[in-house]
Amino acid sequence: LAKYNIPYTDDEATDSLTTKLSRFYADRTLTKNPITPADQAEAYFLLVTNRLSKTTGQVITVDGGLHEAFLR
């Protein structure tokens, strides 16, 4: 966390640290929302159903609009 200038204490609970890091990453995205395993599972489910049966060879990025991932 120090690498990202996120304040913490040595005796801080793991859940609190996880929340701080999650918020840090979420704040770097366009949506400002954390990405959850459920978000990723939803994209996977969409790909394995017939709803996208004509879509092939695609990469679907579930990252909330991470600026660093934009094409340059």
CHARMM-style PDB file with segment names, atoms N, HN, CA, C and O in Angstrom:
ATOM      1  N   LEU     1       0.813  -1.199   0.000  1.00  0.00      PROA
ATOM      2  CA  LEU     1       0.000   0.000   0.000  1.00  0.00      PROA
ATOM      3  C   LEU     1       0.859   1.267   0.000  1.00  0.00      PROA
ATOM      4  O   LEU     1       0.484   2.288  -0.576  1.00  0.00      PROA
ATOM      5  N   ALA     2       1.991   1.181   0.643  1.00  0.00      PROA
ATOM      6  HN  ALA     2       2.296   0.351   1.111  1.00  0.00      PROA
ATOM      7  CA  ALA     2       2.883   2.339   0.677  1.00  0.00      PROA
ATOM      8  C   ALA     2       3.304   2.740  -0.734  1.00  0.00      PROA
ATOM      9  O   ALA     2       3.480   3.922  -1.028  1.00  0.00      PROA
ATOM     10  N   LYS     3       3.462   1.742  -1.601  1.00  0.00      PROA
ATOM     11  HN  LYS     3       3.319   0.781  -1.362  1.00  0.00      PROA
ATOM     12  CA  LYS     3       3.842   1.998  -2.994  1.00  0.00      PROA
ATOM     13  C   LYS     3       2.860   2.948  -3.675  1.00  0.00      PROA
ATOM     14  O   LYS     3       3.243   3.739  -4.537  1.00  0.00      PROA
ATOM     15  N   TYR     4       1.582   2.861  -3.276  1.00  0.00      PROA
ATOM     16  HN  TYR     4       1.271   2.219  -2.576  1.00  0.00      PROA
ATOM     17  CA  TYR     4       0.532   3.674  -3.892  1.00  0.00      PROA
ATOM     18  C   TYR     4       0.125   4.860  -3.012  1.00  0.00      PROA
ATOM     19  O   TYR     4      -0.875   5.526  -3.281  1.00  0.00      PROA
ATOM     20  N   ASN     5       0.905   5.116  -1.963  1.00  0.00      PROA
ATOM     21  HN  ASN     5       1.717   4.575  -1.744  1.00  0.00      PROA
ATOM     22  CA  ASN     5       0.609   6.211  -1.031  1.00  0.00      PROA
ATOM     23  C   ASN     5      -0.757   6.076  -0.374  1.00  0.00      PROA
ATOM     24  O   ASN     5      -1.454   7.067  -0.159  1.00  0.00      PROA
ATOM     25  N   ILE     6      -1.134   4.838  -0.055  1.00  0.00      PROA
ATOM     26  HN  ILE     6      -0.568   4.032  -0.229  1.00  0.00      PROA
ATOM     27  CA  ILE     6      -2.385   4.580   0.648  1.00  0.00      PROA
ATOM     28  C   ILE     6      -2.045   4.449   2.133  1.00  0.00      PROA
ATOM     29  O   ILE     6      -1.288   3.555   2.512  1.00  0.00      PROA
ATOM     30  N   PRO     7      -2.591   5.324   2.976  1.00  0.00      PROA
ATOM     31  CA  PRO     7      -2.249   5.268   4.399  1.00  0.00      PROA
ATOM     32  C   PRO     7      -2.798   4.004   5.064  1.00  0.00      PROA
ATOM     33  O   PRO     7      -3.903   3.558   4.758  1.00  0.00      PROA
ATOM     34  N   TYR     8      -2.014   3.440   5.970  1.00  0.00      PROA
ATOM     35  HN  TYR     8      -1.115   3.803   6.219  1.00  0.00      PROA
ATOM     36  CA  TYR     8      -2.426   2.253   6.717  1.00  0.00      PROA
ATOM     37  C   TYR     8      -1.604   2.161   7.994  1.00  0.00      PROA
ATOM     38  O   TYR     8      -0.587   2.838   8.151  1.00  0.00      PROA
ATOM     39  N   THR     9      -2.065   1.314   8.895  1.00  0.00      PROA
ATOM     40  HN  THR     9      -2.891   0.765   8.767  1.00  0.00      PROA
ATOM     41  CA  THR     9      -1.316   1.046  10.118  1.00  0.00      PROA
ATOM     42  C   THR     9      -0.916  -0.421  10.121  1.00  0.00      PROA
ATOM     43  O   THR     9      -1.559  -1.252   9.480  1.00  0.00      PROA
ATOM     44  N   ASP    10       0.149  -0.731  10.848  1.00  0.00      PROA
ATOM     45  HN  ASP    10       0.671  -0.056  11.369  1.00  0.00      PROA
ATOM     46  CA  ASP    10       0.659  -2.103  10.880  1.00  0.00      PROA
ATOM     47  C   ASP    10      -0.328  -3.091  11.489  1.00  0.00      PROA
ATOM     48  O   ASP    10      -0.286  -4.279  11.170  1.00  0.00      PROA
ATOM     49  N   ASP    11      -1.212  -2.619  12.358  1.00  0.00      PROA
ATOM     50  HN  ASP    11      -1.246  -1.654  12.618  1.00  0.00      PROA
ATOM     51  CA  ASP    11      -2.165  -3.523  13.008  1.00  0.00      PROA
ATOM     52  C   ASP    11      -3.566  -3.462  12.387  1.00  0.00      PROA
ATOM     53  O   ASP    11      -4.532  -3.951  12.972  1.00  0.00      PROA
ATOM     54  N   GLU    12      -3.663  -2.869  11.222  1.00  0.00      PROA
ATOM     55  HN  GLU    12      -2.878  -2.471  10.747  1.00  0.00      PROA
ATOM     56  CA  GLU    12      -4.962  -2.734  10.549  1.00  0.00      PROA
ATOM     57  C   GLU    12      -5.452  -4.095  10.051  1.00  0.00      PROA
ATOM     58  O   GLU    12      -4.662  -4.914   9.583  1.00  0.00      PROA
ATOM     59  N   ALA    13      -6.749  -4.322  10.155  1.00  0.00      PROA
ATOM     60  HN  ALA    13      -7.391  -3.656  10.535  1.00  0.00      PROA
ATOM     61  CA  ALA    13      -7.350  -5.595   9.744  1.00  0.00      PROA
ATOM     62  C   ALA    13      -7.215  -5.805   8.237  1.00  0.00      PROA
ATOM     63  O   ALA    13      -7.239  -4.853   7.457  1.00  0.00      PROA
ATOM     64  N   THR    14      -7.073  -7.064   7.849  1.00  0.00      PROA
ATOM     65  HN  THR    14      -7.054  -7.837   8.482  1.00  0.00      PROA
ATOM     66  CA  THR    14      -6.924  -7.419   6.435  1.00  0.00      PROA
ATOM     67  C   THR    14      -8.109  -6.927   5.612  1.00  0.00      PROA
ATOM     68  O   THR    14      -7.924  -6.430   4.500  1.00  0.00      PROA
ATOM     69  N   ASP    15      -9.322  -7.059   6.145  1.00  0.00      PROA
ATOM     70  HN  ASP    15      -9.472  -7.462   7.047  1.00  0.00      PROA
ATOM     71  CA  ASP    15     -10.509  -6.599   5.414  1.00  0.00      PROA
ATOM     72  C   ASP    15     -10.435  -5.105   5.114  1.00  0.00      PROA
ATOM     73  O   ASP    15     -10.814  -4.664   4.029  1.00  0.00      PROA
ATOM     74  N   SER    16      -9.954  -4.345   6.064  1.00  0.00      PROA
ATOM     75  HN  SER    16      -9.647  -4.704   6.945  1.00  0.00      PROA
ATOM     76  CA  SER    16      -9.820  -2.903   5.870  1.00  0.00      PROA
ATOM     77  C   SER    16      -8.792  -2.588   4.784  1.00  0.00      PROA
ATOM     78  O   SER    16      -9.009  -1.712   3.946  1.00  0.00      PROA
ATOM     79  N   LEU    17      -7.680  -3.305   4.809  1.00  0.00      PROA
ATOM     80  HN  LEU    17      -7.504  -4.016   5.490  1.00  0.00      PROA
ATOM     81  CA  LEU    17      -6.640  -3.093   3.798  1.00  0.00      PROA
ATOM     82  C   LEU    17      -7.141  -3.479   2.409  1.00  0.00      PROA
ATOM     83  O   LEU    17      -6.869  -2.787   1.427  1.00  0.00      PROA
ATOM     84  N   THR    18      -7.872  -4.585   2.337  1.00  0.00      PROA
ATOM     85  HN  THR    18      -8.092  -5.146   3.135  1.00  0.00      PROA
ATOM     86  CA  THR    18      -8.438  -5.031   1.063  1.00  0.00      PROA
ATOM     87  C   THR    18      -9.404  -3.990   0.512  1.00  0.00      PROA
ATOM     88  O   THR    18      -9.398  -3.700  -0.684  1.00  0.00      PROA
ATOM     89  N   THR    19     -10.227  -3.435   1.380  1.00  0.00      PROA
ATOM     90  HN  THR    19     -10.233  -3.671   2.351  1.00  0.00      PROA
ATOM     91  CA  THR    19     -11.184  -2.407   0.969  1.00  0.00      PROA
ATOM     92  C   THR    19     -10.463  -1.167   0.445  1.00  0.00      PROA
ATOM     93  O   THR    19     -10.867  -0.591  -0.566  1.00  0.00      PROA
ATOM     94  N   LYS    20      -9.406  -0.760   1.128  1.00  0.00      PROA
ATOM     95  HN  LYS    20      -9.078  -1.228   1.948  1.00  0.00      PROA
ATOM     96  CA  LYS    20      -8.645   0.413   0.684  1.00  0.00      PROA
ATOM     97  C   LYS    20      -8.016   0.183  -0.688  1.00  0.00      PROA
ATOM     98  O   LYS    20      -8.051   1.066  -1.545  1.00  0.00      PROA
ATOM     99  N   LEU    21      -7.444  -0.994  -0.894  1.00  0.00      PROA
ATOM    100  HN  LEU    21      -7.414  -1.711  -0.198  1.00  0.00      PROA
ATOM    101  CA  LEU    21      -6.811  -1.288  -2.181  1.00  0.00      PROA
ATOM    102  C   LEU    21      -7.856  -1.395  -3.284  1.00  0.00      PROA
ATOM    103  O   LEU    21      -7.631  -0.926  -4.399  1.00  0.00      PROA
ATOM    104  N   SER    22      -8.992  -2.008  -2.980  1.00  0.00      PROA
ATOM    105  HN  SER    22      -9.175  -2.389  -2.073  1.00  0.00      PROA
ATOM    106  CA  SER    22     -10.080  -2.109  -3.951  1.00  0.00      PROA
ATOM    107  C   SER    22     -10.570  -0.724  -4.355  1.00  0.00      PROA
ATOM    108  O   SER    22     -10.809  -0.466  -5.535  1.00  0.00      PROA
ATOM    109  N   ARG    23     -10.718   0.158  -3.385  1.00  0.00      PROA
ATOM    110  HN  ARG    23     -10.524  -0.051  -2.427  1.00  0.00      PROA
ATOM    111  CA  ARG    23     -11.166   1.526  -3.664  1.00  0.00      PROA
ATOM    112  C   ARG    23     -10.137   2.267  -4.512  1.00  0.00      PROA
ATOM    113  O   ARG    23     -10.501   3.021  -5.414  1.00  0.00      PROA
ATOM    114  N   PHE    24      -8.850   2.054  -4.225  1.00  0.00      PROA
ATOM    115  HN  PHE    24      -8.554   1.441  -3.492  1.00  0.00      PROA
ATOM    116  CA  PHE    24      -7.779   2.688  -4.995  1.00  0.00      PROA
ATOM    117  C   PHE    24      -7.874   2.292  -6.465  1.00  0.00      PROA
ATOM    118  O   PHE    24      -7.817   3.149  -7.347  1.00  0.00      PROA
ATOM    119  N   TYR    25      -8.020   0.992  -6.727  1.00  0.00      PROA
ATOM    120  HN  TYR    25      -8.066   0.296  -6.011  1.00  0.00      PROA
ATOM    121  CA  TYR    25      -8.114   0.535  -8.112  1.00  0.00      PROA
ATOM    122  C   TYR    25      -9.406   1.016  -8.767  1.00  0.00      PROA
ATOM    123  O   TYR    25      -9.394   1.404  -9.935  1.00  0.00      PROA
ATOM    124  N   ALA    26     -10.513   0.997  -8.039  1.00  0.00      PROA
ATOM    125  HN  ALA    26     -10.522   0.682  -7.090  1.00  0.00      PROA
ATOM    126  CA  ALA    26     -11.790   1.451  -8.596  1.00  0.00      PROA
ATOM    127  C   ALA    26     -11.729   2.921  -8.977  1.00  0.00      PROA
ATOM    128  O   ALA    26     -12.271   3.319 -10.008  1.00  0.00      PROA
ATOM    129  N   ASP    27     -11.078   3.724  -8.159  1.00  0.00      PROA
ATOM    130  HN  ASP    27     -10.638   3.401  -7.321  1.00  0.00      PROA
ATOM    131  CA  ASP    27     -10.988   5.162  -8.439  1.00  0.00      PROA
ATOM    132  C   ASP    27     -10.196   5.466  -9.703  1.00  0.00      PROA
ATOM    133  O   ASP    27     -10.291   6.570 -10.238  1.00  0.00      PROA
ATOM    134  N   ARG    28      -9.422   4.510 -10.186  1.00  0.00      PROA
ATOM    135  HN  ARG    28      -9.345   3.613  -9.751  1.00  0.00      PROA
ATOM    136  CA  ARG    28      -8.640   4.704 -11.410  1.00  0.00      PROA
ATOM    137  C   ARG    28      -9.452   4.389 -12.669  1.00  0.00      PROA
ATOM    138  O   ARG    28      -8.959   4.595 -13.778  1.00  0.00      PROA
ATOM    139  N   THR    29     -10.677   3.898 -12.521  1.00  0.00      PROA
ATOM    140  HN  THR    29     -11.077   3.730 -11.620  1.00  0.00      PROA
ATOM    141  CA  THR    29     -11.489   3.516 -13.673  1.00  0.00      PROA
ATOM    142  C   THR    29     -12.507   4.602 -14.014  1.00  0.00      PROA
ATOM    143  O   THR    29     -12.744   5.517 -13.224  1.00  0.00      PROA
ATOM    144  N   LEU    30     -13.101   4.489 -15.193  1.00  0.00      PROA
ATOM    145  HN  LEU    30     -12.908   3.747 -15.835  1.00  0.00      PROA
ATOM    146  CA  LEU    30     -14.126   5.451 -15.610  1.00  0.00      PROA
ATOM    147  C   LEU    30     -15.392   5.323 -14.780  1.00  0.00      PROA
ATOM    148  O   LEU    30     -16.051   6.325 -14.502  1.00  0.00      PROA
ATOM    149  N   THR    31     -15.747   4.092 -14.377  1.00  0.00      PROA
ATOM    150  HN  THR    31     -15.212   3.278 -14.603  1.00  0.00      PROA
ATOM    151  CA  THR    31     -16.988   3.878 -13.634  1.00  0.00      PROA
ATOM    152  C   THR    31     -16.852   4.153 -12.146  1.00  0.00      PROA
ATOM    153  O   THR    31     -17.853   4.338 -11.452  1.00  0.00      PROA
ATOM    154  N   LYS    32     -15.623   4.181 -11.653  1.00  0.00      PROA
ATOM    155  HN  LYS    32     -14.810   4.030 -12.216  1.00  0.00      PROA
ATOM    156  CA  LYS    32     -15.344   4.410 -10.222  1.00  0.00      PROA
ATOM    157  C   LYS    32     -15.958   3.337  -9.321  1.00  0.00      PROA
ATOM    158  O   LYS    32     -16.189   3.579  -8.136  1.00  0.00      PROA
ATOM    159  N   ASN    33     -16.221   2.156  -9.878  1.00  0.00      PROA
ATOM    160  HN  ASN    33     -16.033   1.959 -10.840  1.00  0.00      PROA
ATOM    161  CA  ASN    33     -16.789   1.050  -9.112  1.00  0.00      PROA
ATOM    162  C   ASN    33     -15.840  -0.136  -9.112  1.00  0.00      PROA
ATOM    163  O   ASN    33     -15.214  -0.432 -10.130  1.00  0.00      PROA
ATOM    164  N   PRO    34     -15.730  -0.819  -7.973  1.00  0.00      PROA
ATOM    165  CA  PRO    34     -14.881  -2.017  -7.941  1.00  0.00      PROA
ATOM    166  C   PRO    34     -15.431  -3.100  -8.863  1.00  0.00      PROA
ATOM    167  O   PRO    34     -16.645  -3.232  -9.019  1.00  0.00      PROA
ATOM    168  N   ILE    35     -14.547  -3.865  -9.464  1.00  0.00      PROA
ATOM    169  HN  ILE    35     -13.560  -3.758  -9.337  1.00  0.00      PROA
ATOM    170  CA  ILE    35     -14.941  -5.003 -10.287  1.00  0.00      PROA
ATOM    171  C   ILE    35     -14.962  -6.231  -9.389  1.00  0.00      PROA
ATOM    172  O   ILE    35     -13.988  -6.514  -8.690  1.00  0.00      PROA
ATOM    173  N   THR    36     -16.063  -6.952  -9.409  1.00  0.00      PROA
ATOM    174  HN  THR    36     -16.854  -6.722  -9.977  1.00  0.00      PROA
ATOM    175  CA  THR    36     -16.222  -8.115  -8.542  1.00  0.00      PROA
ATOM    176  C   THR    36     -16.132  -9.399  -9.354  1.00  0.00      PROA
ATOM    177  O   THR    36     -16.252  -9.368 -10.579  1.00  0.00      PROA
ATOM    178  N   PRO    37     -15.922 -10.520  -8.686  1.00  0.00      PROA
ATOM    179  CA  PRO    37     -15.965 -11.800  -9.396  1.00  0.00      PROA
ATOM    180  C   PRO    37     -17.309 -12.012 -10.102  1.00  0.00      PROA
ATOM    181  O   PRO    37     -17.363 -12.641 -11.158  1.00  0.00      PROA
ATOM    182  N   ALA    38     -18.384 -11.492  -9.525  1.00  0.00      PROA
ATOM    183  HN  ALA    38     -18.341 -10.980  -8.667  1.00  0.00      PROA
ATOM    184  CA  ALA    38     -19.701 -11.613 -10.162  1.00  0.00      PROA
ATOM    185  C   ALA    38     -19.742 -10.858 -11.488  1.00  0.00      PROA
ATOM    186  O   ALA    38     -20.376 -11.318 -12.438  1.00  0.00      PROA
ATOM    187  N   ASP    39     -19.080  -9.712 -11.566  1.00  0.00      PROA
ATOM    188  HN  ASP    39     -18.565  -9.339 -10.795  1.00  0.00      PROA
ATOM    189  CA  ASP    39     -19.009  -8.954 -12.821  1.00  0.00      PROA
ATOM    190  C   ASP    39     -18.300  -9.774 -13.894  1.00  0.00      PROA
ATOM    191  O   ASP    39     -18.741  -9.825 -15.043  1.00  0.00      PROA
ATOM    192  N   GLN    40     -17.217 -10.403 -13.514  1.00  0.00      PROA
ATOM    193  HN  GLN    40     -16.860 -10.361 -12.581  1.00  0.00      PROA
ATOM    194  CA  GLN    40     -16.461 -11.222 -14.457  1.00  0.00      PROA
ATOM    195  C   GLN    40     -17.258 -12.455 -14.868  1.00  0.00      PROA
ATOM    196  O   GLN    40     -17.240 -12.848 -16.034  1.00  0.00      PROA
ATOM    197  N   ALA    41     -17.956 -13.063 -13.916  1.00  0.00      PROA
ATOM    198  HN  ALA    41     -17.971 -12.743 -12.968  1.00  0.00      PROA
ATOM    199  CA  ALA    41     -18.768 -14.240 -14.216  1.00  0.00      PROA
ATOM    200  C   ALA    41     -19.904 -13.891 -15.170  1.00  0.00      PROA
ATOM    201  O   ALA    41     -20.270 -14.699 -16.024  1.00  0.00      PROA
ATOM    202  N   GLU    42     -20.457 -12.705 -15.028  1.00  0.00      PROA
ATOM    203  HN  GLU    42     -20.160 -12.049 -14.335  1.00  0.00      PROA
ATOM    204  CA  GLU    42     -21.538 -12.270 -15.919  1.00  0.00      PROA
ATOM    205  C   GLU    42     -21.055 -12.186 -17.367  1.00  0.00      PROA
ATOM    206  O   GLU    42     -21.771 -12.590 -18.284  1.00  0.00      PROA
ATOM    207  N   ALA    43     -19.862 -11.671 -17.574  1.00  0.00      PROA
ATOM    208  HN  ALA    43     -19.280 -11.343 -16.829  1.00  0.00      PROA
ATOM    209  CA  ALA    43     -19.296 -11.596 -18.924  1.00  0.00      PROA
ATOM    210  C   ALA    43     -19.049 -12.998 -19.473  1.00  0.00      PROA
ATOM    211  O   ALA    43     -19.329 -13.270 -20.640  1.00  0.00      PROA
ATOM    212  N   TYR    44     -18.526 -13.883 -18.635  1.00  0.00      PROA
ATOM    213  HN  TYR    44     -18.298 -13.663 -17.687  1.00  0.00      PROA
ATOM    214  CA  TYR    44     -18.285 -15.265 -19.052  1.00  0.00      PROA
ATOM    215  C   TYR    44     -19.601 -15.931 -19.436  1.00  0.00      PROA
ATOM    216  O   TYR    44     -19.689 -16.590 -20.472  1.00  0.00      PROA
ATOM    217  N   PHE    45     -20.622 -15.759 -18.601  1.00  0.00      PROA
ATOM    218  HN  PHE    45     -20.551 -15.224 -17.760  1.00  0.00      PROA
ATOM    219  CA  PHE    45     -21.925 -16.363 -18.868  1.00  0.00      PROA
ATOM    220  C   PHE    45     -22.484 -15.873 -20.202  1.00  0.00      PROA
ATOM    221  O   PHE    45     -23.042 -16.659 -20.968  1.00  0.00      PROA
ATOM    222  N   LEU    46     -22.338 -14.593 -20.479  1.00  0.00      PROA
ATOM    223  HN  LEU    46     -21.884 -13.954 -19.857  1.00  0.00      PROA
ATOM    224  CA  LEU    46     -22.815 -14.032 -21.741  1.00  0.00      PROA
ATOM    225  C   LEU    46     -22.146 -14.720 -22.928  1.00  0.00      PROA
ATOM    226  O   LEU    46     -22.789 -14.974 -23.946  1.00  0.00      PROA
ATOM    227  N   LEU    47     -20.866 -15.018 -22.795  1.00  0.00      PROA
ATOM    228  HN  LEU    47     -20.344 -14.812 -21.968  1.00  0.00      PROA
ATOM    229  CA  LEU    47     -20.127 -15.659 -23.888  1.00  0.00      PROA
ATOM    230  C   LEU    47     -20.533 -17.110 -24.115  1.00  0.00      PROA
ATOM    231  O   LEU    47     -20.500 -17.588 -25.249  1.00  0.00      PROA
ATOM    232  N   VAL    48     -20.914 -17.814 -23.057  1.00  0.00      PROA
ATOM    233  HN  VAL    48     -20.941 -17.426 -22.136  1.00  0.00      PROA
ATOM    234  CA  VAL    48     -21.233 -19.237 -23.211  1.00  0.00      PROA
ATOM    235  C   VAL    48     -22.702 -19.487 -23.525  1.00  0.00      PROA
ATOM    236  O   VAL    48     -23.087 -20.630 -23.772  1.00  0.00      PROA
ATOM    237  N   THR    49     -23.526 -18.453 -23.523  1.00  0.00      PROA
ATOM    238  HN  THR    49     -23.214 -17.524 -23.323  1.00  0.00      PROA
ATOM    239  CA  THR    49     -24.924 -18.616 -23.903  1.00  0.00      PROA
ATOM    240  C   THR    49     -25.064 -18.367 -25.403  1.00  0.00      PROA
ATOM    241  O   THR    49     -24.094 -18.015 -26.074  1.00  0.00      PROA
ATOM    242  N   ASN    50     -26.250 -18.548 -25.910  1.00  0.00      PROA
ATOM    243  HN  ASN    50     -27.038 -18.833 -25.365  1.00  0.00      PROA
ATOM    244  CA  ASN    50     -26.518 -18.317 -27.334  1.00  0.00      PROA
ATOM    245  C   ASN    50     -26.706 -16.839 -27.667  1.00  0.00      PROA
ATOM    246  O   ASN    50     -26.875 -16.490 -28.836  1.00  0.00      PROA
ATOM    247  N   ARG    51     -26.682 -15.976 -26.672  1.00  0.00      PROA
ATOM    248  HN  ARG    51     -26.545 -16.259 -25.723  1.00  0.00      PROA
ATOM    249  CA  ARG    51     -26.911 -14.550 -26.921  1.00  0.00      PROA
ATOM    250  C   ARG    51     -25.828 -13.945 -27.800  1.00  0.00      PROA
ATOM    251  O   ARG    51     -26.081 -12.972 -28.511  1.00  0.00      PROA
ATOM    252  N   LEU    52     -24.628 -14.506 -27.761  1.00  0.00      PROA
ATOM    253  HN  LEU    52     -24.423 -15.296 -27.183  1.00  0.00      PROA
ATOM    254  CA  LEU    52     -23.535 -14.008 -28.597  1.00  0.00      PROA
ATOM    255  C   LEU    52     -23.011 -15.121 -29.500  1.00  0.00      PROA
ATOM    256  O   LEU    52     -21.805 -15.232 -29.721  1.00  0.00      PROA
ATOM    257  N   SER    53     -23.903 -15.926 -30.009  1.00  0.00      PROA
ATOM    258  HN  SER    53     -24.882 -15.835 -29.830  1.00  0.00      PROA
ATOM    259  CA  SER    53     -23.482 -17.096 -30.786  1.00  0.00      PROA
ATOM    260  C   SER    53     -22.736 -16.726 -32.068  1.00  0.00      PROA
ATOM    261  O   SER    53     -21.999 -17.552 -32.605  1.00  0.00      PROA
ATOM    262  N   LYS    54     -22.908 -15.532 -32.555  1.00  0.00      PROA
ATOM    263  HN  LYS    54     -23.508 -14.861 -32.119  1.00  0.00      PROA
ATOM    264  CA  LYS    54     -22.226 -15.118 -33.786  1.00  0.00      PROA
ATOM    265  C   LYS    54     -20.928 -14.355 -33.506  1.00  0.00      PROA
ATOM    266  O   LYS    54     -20.239 -13.927 -34.433  1.00  0.00      PROA
ATOM    267  N   THR    55     -20.607 -14.193 -32.243  1.00  0.00      PROA
ATOM    268  HN  THR    55     -21.167 -14.541 -31.491  1.00  0.00      PROA
ATOM    269  CA  THR    55     -19.384 -13.493 -31.852  1.00  0.00      PROA
ATOM    270  C   THR    55     -18.283 -14.516 -31.629  1.00  0.00      PROA
ATOM    271  O   THR    55     -18.440 -15.447 -30.840  1.00  0.00      PROA
ATOM    272  N   THR    56     -17.174 -14.341 -32.323  1.00  0.00      PROA
ATOM    273  HN  THR    56     -17.046 -13.584 -32.964  1.00  0.00      PROA
ATOM    274  CA  THR    56     -16.055 -15.271 -32.170  1.00  0.00      PROA
ATOM    275  C   THR    56     -14.752 -14.500 -32.034  1.00  0.00      PROA
ATOM    276  O   THR    56     -14.620 -13.389 -32.547  1.00  0.00      PROA
ATOM    277  N   GLY    57     -13.805 -15.090 -31.347  1.00  0.00      PROA
ATOM    278  HN  GLY    57     -13.913 -15.992 -30.930  1.00  0.00      PROA
ATOM    279  CA  GLY    57     -12.464 -14.531 -31.271  1.00  0.00      PROA
ATOM    280  C   GLY    57     -12.364 -13.170 -30.621  1.00  0.00      PROA
ATOM    281  O   GLY    57     -11.493 -12.378 -30.982  1.00  0.00      PROA
ATOM    282  N   GLN    58     -13.227 -12.883 -29.677  1.00  0.00      PROA
ATOM    283  HN  GLN    58     -13.934 -13.526 -29.383  1.00  0.00      PROA
ATOM    284  CA  GLN    58     -13.210 -11.573 -29.028  1.00  0.00      PROA
ATOM    285  C   GLN    58     -12.621 -11.663 -27.627  1.00  0.00      PROA
ATOM    286  O   GLN    58     -12.697 -12.700 -26.969  1.00  0.00      PROA
ATOM    287  N   VAL    59     -12.045 -10.581 -27.194  1.00  0.00      PROA
ATOM    288  HN  VAL    59     -11.983  -9.738 -27.729  1.00  0.00      PROA
ATOM    289  CA  VAL    59     -11.600 -10.440 -25.816  1.00  0.00      PROA
ATOM    290  C   VAL    59     -12.506  -9.401 -25.171  1.00  0.00      PROA
ATOM    291  O   VAL    59     -12.552  -8.251 -25.607  1.00  0.00      PROA
ATOM    292  N   ILE    60     -13.214  -9.805 -24.150  1.00  0.00      PROA
ATOM    293  HN  ILE    60     -13.176 -10.739 -23.796  1.00  0.00      PROA
ATOM    294  CA  ILE    60     -14.083  -8.875 -23.438  1.00  0.00      PROA
ATOM    295  C   ILE    60     -13.386  -8.509 -22.137  1.00  0.00      PROA
ATOM    296  O   ILE    60     -13.174  -9.357 -21.271  1.00  0.00      PROA
ATOM    297  N   THR    61     -13.041  -7.261 -22.015  1.00  0.00      PROA
ATOM    298  HN  THR    61     -13.213  -6.572 -22.719  1.00  0.00      PROA
ATOM    299  CA  THR    61     -12.336  -6.779 -20.842  1.00  0.00      PROA
ATOM    300  C   THR    61     -13.340  -6.263 -19.824  1.00  0.00      PROA
ATOM    301  O   THR    61     -14.136  -5.372 -20.119  1.00  0.00      PROA
ATOM    302  N   VAL    62     -13.298  -6.824 -18.636  1.00  0.00      PROA
ATOM    303  HN  VAL    62     -12.651  -7.549 -18.396  1.00  0.00      PROA
ATOM    304  CA  VAL    62     -14.167  -6.387 -17.546  1.00  0.00      PROA
ATOM    305  C   VAL    62     -13.270  -5.654 -16.552  1.00  0.00      PROA
ATOM    306  O   VAL    62     -12.755  -6.246 -15.604  1.00  0.00      PROA
ATOM    307  N   ASP    63     -13.094  -4.347 -16.788  1.00  0.00      PROA
ATOM    308  HN  ASP    63     -13.512  -3.866 -17.558  1.00  0.00      PROA
ATOM    309  CA  ASP    63     -12.175  -3.587 -15.929  1.00  0.00      PROA
ATOM    310  C   ASP    63     -12.725  -2.228 -15.506  1.00  0.00      PROA
ATOM    311  O   ASP    63     -12.009  -1.439 -14.890  1.00  0.00      PROA
ATOM    312  N   GLY    64     -13.979  -1.944 -15.827  1.00  0.00      PROA
ATOM    313  HN  GLY    64     -14.561  -2.585 -16.328  1.00  0.00      PROA
ATOM    314  CA  GLY    64     -14.563  -0.672 -15.418  1.00  0.00      PROA
ATOM    315  C   GLY    64     -14.074   0.529 -16.204  1.00  0.00      PROA
ATOM    316  O   GLY    64     -14.320   1.670 -15.813  1.00  0.00      PROA
ATOM    317  N   GLY    65     -13.383   0.284 -17.307  1.00  0.00      PROA
ATOM    318  HN  GLY    65     -13.182  -0.643 -17.624  1.00  0.00      PROA
ATOM    319  CA  GLY    65     -12.854   1.385 -18.108  1.00  0.00      PROA
ATOM    320  C   GLY    65     -11.520   1.877 -17.602  1.00  0.00      PROA
ATOM    321  O   GLY    65     -11.333   3.075 -17.390  1.00  0.00      PROA
ATOM    322  N   LEU    66     -10.602   0.971 -17.410  1.00  0.00      PROA
ATOM    323  HN  LEU    66     -10.754  -0.003 -17.583  1.00  0.00      PROA
ATOM    324  CA  LEU    66      -9.276   1.321 -16.901  1.00  0.00      PROA
ATOM    325  C   LEU    66      -8.521   2.119 -17.954  1.00  0.00      PROA
ATOM    326  O   LEU    66      -8.289   1.629 -19.059  1.00  0.00      PROA
ATOM    327  N   HSD    67      -8.142   3.330 -17.621  1.00  0.00      PROA
ATOM    328  HN  HSD    67      -8.330   3.728 -16.723  1.00  0.00      PROA
ATOM    329  CA  HSD    67      -7.458   4.226 -18.567  1.00  0.00      PROA
ATOM    330  C   HSD    67      -6.209   3.590 -19.168  1.00  0.00      PROA
ATOM    331  O   HSD    67      -5.935   3.760 -20.356  1.00  0.00      PROA
ATOM    332  N   GLU    68      -5.451   2.857 -18.351  1.00  0.00      PROA
ATOM    333  HN  GLU    68      -5.674   2.719 -17.386  1.00  0.00      PROA
ATOM    334  CA  GLU    68      -4.200   2.266 -18.819  1.00  0.00      PROA
ATOM    335  C   GLU    68      -4.429   1.212 -19.896  1.00  0.00      PROA
ATOM    336  O   GLU    68      -3.506   0.863 -20.632  1.00  0.00      PROA
ATOM    337  N   ALA    69      -5.658   0.705 -19.991  1.00  0.00      PROA
ATOM    338  HN  ALA    69      -6.408   0.989 -19.393  1.00  0.00      PROA
ATOM    339  CA  ALA    69      -5.961  -0.341 -20.962  1.00  0.00      PROA
ATOM    340  C   ALA    69      -6.409   0.220 -22.310  1.00  0.00      PROA
ATOM    341  O   ALA    69      -6.555  -0.539 -23.268  1.00  0.00      PROA
ATOM    342  N   PHE    70      -6.630   1.526 -22.404  1.00  0.00      PROA
ATOM    343  HN  PHE    70      -6.512   2.143 -21.626  1.00  0.00      PROA
ATOM    344  CA  PHE    70      -7.088   2.115 -23.663  1.00  0.00      PROA
ATOM    345  C   PHE    70      -6.021   1.970 -24.739  1.00  0.00      PROA
ATOM    346  O   PHE    70      -4.822   1.990 -24.462  1.00  0.00      PROA
ATOM    347  N   LEU    71      -6.486   1.826 -25.964  1.00  0.00      PROA
ATOM    348  HN  LEU    71      -7.460   1.810 -26.189  1.00  0.00      PROA
ATOM    349  CA  LEU    71      -5.557   1.758 -27.088  1.00  0.00      PROA
ATOM    350  C   LEU    71      -4.839   3.088 -27.236  1.00  0.00      PROA
ATOM    351  O   LEU    71      -5.419   4.151 -27.020  1.00  0.00      PROA
ATOM    352  N   ARG    72      -3.587   3.013 -27.602  1.00  0.00      PROA
ATOM    353  HN  ARG    72      -3.116   2.148 -27.777  1.00  0.00      PROA
ATOM    354  CA  ARG    72      -2.804   4.235 -27.769  1.00  0.00      PROA
ATOM    355  C   ARG    72      -2.500   4.454 -29.220  1.00  0.00      PROA
ATOM    356  OT1 ARG    72      -1.846   5.435 -29.573  1.00  0.00      PROA
TER     357      ARG     72
END
